Amino acid sequence: MSEEARSLEDLKDVMKDGGSDVAVADEAIPTEPQIDEHGRSYATGKRKNAVARVWIKRGSGKITVNGQEQEKYFARPVLRMLLQQPLETAERVNEFDIVATVKGGGLSGQAGAVRHGISKALTLFEPGLRGVLKANGFLTRDSRVVERKKYGRAKARRSFQFSKR
């Protein structure tokens, strides 16, 4: 029997089994939590030009950003709501204390960066939450940034006013 015929028969056997070998390889193997000696998980979140370093640990739900309470640092309710989204989706509200330091960008970008960092840190603390957070788009880094200004234009796309004479 030739090599091609043997491999063709092997392929038919796999197809008869329903590809059970392939299904075993596709199953997600849960990784173990990455928690340091202080009981914390660390992750970095990014949005626009803002970079957030986030530590989470079990606690009462206190969120501190750059040494201030979240209500003081993020005065707008919409920005505070952004921080709560991953916790609400994972049904872990008031279970974790969160400490974040943020640099760069404006308040909106910083809130997005902290949200991204919280989501990543949650998956490192509890790997089982990855599917829920990924399905809602919290683990994907939002790569949209401001378009650069081009020469011969007023802004990125805006032209100078046209004058016929």
N, C-alpha and C positions, 0 to 999 in steps of 0.2 A: 504494500500500500504506500502510495507516495505521500510526501510531506503535506502537500496541498489538500489531499483527500482527508488525511488525519485531522488537520486543523479545521476543515469544513465540518467533519463529524463532531468535533469538540464544540464548535459553534452551535450546531444543532442541539446538542445535549444541554447547553446553557440556555438556549431559547425554550426547550421543553420544560426546564425547571422554573421558568418564569423569571430568569435572571436573579435568582435568590442571592447569588454571590455578590452581585452589584448592590442589592438593597442593604446588605449588611455593611458594606463600605460607606454607604450614604448616611447611615444613622449618625446623628451628632453625639459625640462622646462628651459628656459634661466635664469641663475642666474644674479643677479645684479652686476655691477662692484665694485671692491674693491679698492677704491681710498682714500688716506689719506687727511688730511686738507691742504696739500701743493699741491694737484692735482697729486700725484704720486702713482704708483703701485709698490709693492716690490715683488721680487721672488728670490729664491735660485736655482742656476744651478750647476750641478756636472758633472765631466768627469774625468776618471782615478783618480788621487789623488788631483785634483784641485777643489776648491769650490769657486763659484762666487756669490756675493750678487749684485743684479741688481735693480736699480730704474729707471722707465721710466715716463716721463711726456710729455705733448704736447710741441712742440718746433720746432726747425729748422733742426733737424737731426744730432746734434752734439753728438759724442760718446766719453766719457771719461773713461779710464781704469786706475785705481790706480793713479788718479790725472794727468794723461798724455793723450794727444790726441791719438786716436787709431792708427794713422799713425806712431807715435813715439814708442808706446808700442809694437804694432804688426807690425814689419817692413816688414815681408813677405806679399805679396798681397794675398796669399791663405788664410792666417789667417784672414785678413780683410774681405775677401769674405765670410768666415764662419759667421761672425757677421751680414752681410747684408742679408743672406739667409732667415731668418724668416720674415724680414721686406718686402723683395721683394715678397715672397710668399703671404703675407697678403696684398700686395699693399699699404704699409704704409711707403714707403721710404721718408725720410726728413720730417716726421710728428712728430717724437718723439725725445726728448733729452734723452740720456741714460747715466747714471752714474753707473759704476761697480767697485767693489773692488774684487780682486782675490787673493787667497792664495794657495800655494801648487802646485806640479806638474811642468811640463815644459810649454813652450809657446803653443804647440799644444793642450795639455789638458786644459790649461787655456782658449784658444779660444773656445774650445768645451763647456766648462762650462759656459762661457759668452753667447754663442748662446743658450744653454738650458735655462739659466736664462731669456734672452730676450723673448724667446718663452712663458715661463710661465707667465712672467709679462704682455705680450700682451694679453693673455687670461684673466688675471684678470682685465686689463684695459677695454678690449672689449670682453666680453664673446662670442659674435657671431663669433669670429675668431677661436675658439677652433677646429671646424670641419676641417677647412682648414689646420691648423698647425698640427693637429693630423694625418691627412691623409698623410702628407709629412714626418712624423716621427720626428718632432722637439720637441714634448712633452715627448718622451720616453727617459729615462736616459740611455745612453750607458754604460752598466755595465761591459764592457770588461776592465780588469786590467791585469797588468803584472803577469805572472805565477811565483810562488815562486821557488827558487832554492832548489833542493833536495840533501840530503846527498849522497855521493858516486858518484856525477856527477859534471861536470865542471860548467854547468848552469842549467836551468830548465829541459832541455831534453838532452843537449849535454853531451856525455860521454867523459872520458879521452881517449887518443889515446891508442889503443890496441897494446901490444907488445907480440909477440909470444915467444920470448926468453929474 
